[in-house]
């Protein structure tokens, strides 16, 4: 019985590694596509241990307008990058997290971090 439990735990752990790698691969492909489109790319992430995390990436052109954007949101490794067409074309000064995501604090945090310049 103990051997069976250890085997199941090891299989679950290996499955998590494989599925996590698959999610990272999908994120990297979406991120590379953003990097090819824009002059600069901003990435923001919300924190959370037991709630859905959000990773938001924005590509800005040389006029500081969003030329493409995607969001990765979810609790599991099955979360996929989803395009955000509502943000495309907006100037960086018009990206107000409270207006764009009025009821979602995690998305507001991720957007704020994505538009804030890194030091």
Short mmCIF file of the C-alpha atoms (twelve columns), coordinates in Angstrom:
data_MODEL
# 
_entry.id   MODEL 
# 
loop_
_atom_site.group_PDB 
_atom_site.id 
_atom_site.type_symbol 
_atom_site.label_atom_id 
_atom_site.label_alt_id 
_atom_site.label_comp_id 
_atom_site.label_asym_id 
_atom_site.label_seq_id 
_atom_site.Cartn_x 
_atom_site.Cartn_y 
_atom_site.Cartn_z 
_atom_site.pdbx_PDB_model_num 
ATOM 1   C CA . UNK A 1   0.000   0.000  0.000   1 
ATOM 2   C CA . UNK A 2   2.803   2.408  0.845   1 
ATOM 3   C CA . UNK A 3   4.525   1.680  -2.454  1 
ATOM 4   C CA . UNK A 4   1.307   2.443  -4.314  1 
ATOM 5   C CA . UNK A 5   0.909   5.803  -2.542  1 
ATOM 6   C CA . UNK A 6   4.535   6.754  -3.240  1 
ATOM 7   C CA . UNK A 7   4.128   5.747  -6.896  1 
ATOM 8   C CA . UNK A 8   0.934   7.810  -7.237  1 
ATOM 9   C CA . UNK A 9   2.604   10.812 -5.602  1 
ATOM 10  C CA . UNK A 10  5.601   10.504 -7.935  1 
ATOM 11  C CA . UNK A 11  3.320   10.252 -10.998 1 
ATOM 12  C CA . UNK A 12  1.332   13.296 -9.878  1 
ATOM 13  C CA . UNK A 13  4.563   15.225 -9.348  1 
ATOM 14  C CA . UNK A 14  5.878   14.260 -12.808 1 
ATOM 15  C CA . UNK A 15  2.525   15.171 -14.350 1 
ATOM 16  C CA . UNK A 16  2.707   18.592 -12.696 1 
ATOM 17  C CA . UNK A 17  6.206   19.131 -14.088 1 
ATOM 18  C CA . UNK A 18  5.149   18.154 -17.611 1 
ATOM 19  C CA . UNK A 19  1.978   20.270 -17.572 1 
ATOM 20  C CA . UNK A 20  3.813   23.222 -16.001 1 
ATOM 21  C CA . UNK A 21  6.429   23.038 -18.745 1 
ATOM 22  C CA . UNK A 22  3.650   22.978 -21.331 1 
ATOM 23  C CA . UNK A 23  2.142   26.152 -19.829 1 
ATOM 24  C CA . UNK A 24  5.527   27.891 -19.759 1 
ATOM 25  C CA . UNK A 25  6.071   26.934 -23.399 1 
ATOM 26  C CA . UNK A 26  2.726   28.511 -24.381 1 
ATOM 27  C CA . UNK A 27  3.513   31.660 -22.372 1 
ATOM 28  C CA . UNK A 28  6.957   31.968 -23.967 1 
ATOM 29  C CA . UNK A 29  5.494   31.648 -27.473 1 
ATOM 30  C CA . UNK A 30  2.940   34.387 -26.742 1 
ATOM 31  C CA . UNK A 31  5.650   36.568 -25.156 1 
ATOM 32  C CA . UNK A 32  7.971   36.122 -28.153 1 
ATOM 33  C CA . UNK A 33  5.135   37.187 -30.461 1 
ATOM 34  C CA . UNK A 34  4.682   40.353 -28.377 1 
ATOM 35  C CA . UNK A 35  8.393   41.115 -28.478 1 
ATOM 36  C CA . UNK A 36  8.382   40.920 -32.283 1 
ATOM 37  C CA . UNK A 37  5.468   43.385 -32.508 1 
ATOM 38  C CA . UNK A 38  6.410   46.151 -30.114 1 
ATOM 39  C CA . UNK A 39  9.330   48.373 -29.264 1 
ATOM 40  C CA . UNK A 40  8.931   47.639 -25.559 1 
ATOM 41  C CA . UNK A 41  7.072   44.964 -23.624 1 
ATOM 42  C CA . UNK A 42  5.743   45.317 -20.099 1 
ATOM 43  C CA . UNK A 43  4.797   42.347 -17.944 1 
ATOM 44  C CA . UNK A 44  2.862   42.522 -14.700 1 
ATOM 45  C CA . UNK A 45  1.881   39.773 -12.294 1 
ATOM 46  C CA . UNK A 46  -0.546  39.700 -9.424  1 
ATOM 47  C CA . UNK A 47  0.288   37.777 -6.299  1 
ATOM 48  C CA . UNK A 48  -1.924  35.216 -4.701  1 
ATOM 49  C CA . UNK A 49  -1.448  31.846 -3.139  1 
ATOM 50  C CA . UNK A 50  -4.957  30.436 -3.129  1 
ATOM 51  C CA . UNK A 51  -6.675  32.590 -5.753  1 
ATOM 52  C CA . UNK A 52  -6.265  32.876 -9.488  1 
ATOM 53  C CA . UNK A 53  -3.019  34.577 -10.448 1 
ATOM 54  C CA . UNK A 54  -2.867  36.935 -13.380 1 
ATOM 55  C CA . UNK A 55  0.065   37.604 -15.703 1 
ATOM 56  C CA . UNK A 56  -0.573  40.457 -18.126 1 
ATOM 57  C CA . UNK A 57  1.806   41.418 -20.944 1 
ATOM 58  C CA . UNK A 58  1.586   44.553 -23.097 1 
ATOM 59  C CA . UNK A 59  3.573   45.424 -26.214 1 
ATOM 60  C CA . UNK A 60  4.024   49.150 -26.838 1 
ATOM 61  C CA . UNK A 61  5.055   50.762 -30.113 1 
ATOM 62  C CA . UNK A 62  7.433   53.729 -30.288 1 
ATOM 63  C CA . UNK A 63  4.504   56.133 -29.748 1 
ATOM 64  C CA . UNK A 64  3.641   54.351 -26.465 1 
ATOM 65  C CA . UNK A 65  0.430   52.825 -27.809 1 
ATOM 66  C CA . UNK A 66  -0.499  49.235 -27.069 1 
ATOM 67  C CA . UNK A 67  0.008   47.201 -30.234 1 
ATOM 68  C CA . UNK A 68  -0.846  43.834 -28.651 1 
ATOM 69  C CA . UNK A 69  -1.685  42.405 -25.240 1 
ATOM 70  C CA . UNK A 70  -2.436  39.094 -23.578 1 
ATOM 71  C CA . UNK A 71  -3.406  37.824 -20.163 1 
ATOM 72  C CA . UNK A 72  -2.693  34.486 -18.522 1 
ATOM 73  C CA . UNK A 73  -5.154  33.862 -15.706 1 
ATOM 74  C CA . UNK A 74  -6.064  30.835 -13.646 1 
ATOM 75  C CA . UNK A 75  -5.372  28.501 -10.779 1 
ATOM 76  C CA . UNK A 76  -4.162  25.539 -12.788 1 
ATOM 77  C CA . UNK A 77  -1.584  24.752 -15.441 1 
ATOM 78  C CA . UNK A 78  -4.408  24.684 -18.001 1 
ATOM 79  C CA . UNK A 79  -4.612  28.500 -18.047 1 
ATOM 80  C CA . UNK A 80  -3.778  29.825 -21.515 1 
ATOM 81  C CA . UNK A 81  -2.652  33.227 -22.772 1 
ATOM 82  C CA . UNK A 82  -5.694  35.127 -24.059 1 
ATOM 83  C CA . UNK A 83  -5.485  38.233 -26.234 1 
ATOM 84  C CA . UNK A 84  -6.943  41.477 -24.923 1 
ATOM 85  C CA . UNK A 85  -8.241  43.297 -28.019 1 
ATOM 86  C CA . UNK A 86  -9.901  46.007 -25.892 1 
ATOM 87  C CA . UNK A 87  -6.479  47.396 -24.933 1 
ATOM 88  C CA . UNK A 88  -5.012  47.524 -28.438 1 
ATOM 89  C CA . UNK A 89  -4.544  51.070 -29.676 1 
ATOM 90  C CA . UNK A 90  -4.757  52.737 -26.270 1 
ATOM 91  C CA . UNK A 91  -2.008  55.167 -25.273 1 
ATOM 92  C CA . UNK A 92  -0.099  54.334 -22.108 1 
ATOM 93  C CA . UNK A 93  -1.575  57.417 -20.407 1 
ATOM 94  C CA . UNK A 94  -5.113  56.068 -20.977 1 
ATOM 95  C CA . UNK A 95  -4.393  52.700 -19.335 1 
ATOM 96  C CA . UNK A 96  -6.187  53.219 -16.040 1 
ATOM 97  C CA . UNK A 97  -6.462  49.878 -14.186 1 
ATOM 98  C CA . UNK A 98  -9.495  51.026 -12.159 1 
ATOM 99  C CA . UNK A 99  -11.429 51.838 -15.343 1 
ATOM 100 C CA . UNK A 100 -10.332 48.874 -17.465 1 
ATOM 101 C CA . UNK A 101 -10.857 46.254 -14.727 1 
ATOM 102 C CA . UNK A 102 -13.315 47.945 -12.322 1 
ATOM 103 C CA . UNK A 103 -14.164 44.872 -10.226 1 
ATOM 104 C CA . UNK A 104 -11.049 42.728 -10.537 1 
ATOM 105 C CA . UNK A 105 -8.265  43.677 -8.121  1 
ATOM 106 C CA . UNK A 106 -5.828  41.032 -9.399  1 
ATOM 107 C CA . UNK A 107 -6.102  42.298 -12.987 1 
ATOM 108 C CA . UNK A 108 -5.704  45.889 -11.772 1 
ATOM 109 C CA . UNK A 109 -2.479  44.972 -9.987  1 
ATOM 110 C CA . UNK A 110 -1.082  43.122 -13.003 1 
ATOM 111 C CA . UNK A 111 -1.924  45.997 -15.372 1 
ATOM 112 C CA . UNK A 112 -0.399  48.569 -13.037 1 
ATOM 113 C CA . UNK A 113 2.844   46.582 -12.869 1 
ATOM 114 C CA . UNK A 114 2.885   46.068 -16.661 1 
ATOM 115 C CA . UNK A 115 2.689   49.810 -17.416 1 
ATOM 116 C CA . UNK A 116 4.995   50.970 -14.614 1 
ATOM 117 C CA . UNK A 117 8.583   51.461 -15.792 1 
ATOM 118 C CA . UNK A 118 11.072  49.030 -14.305 1 
ATOM 119 C CA . UNK A 119 14.011  50.429 -12.364 1 
# 
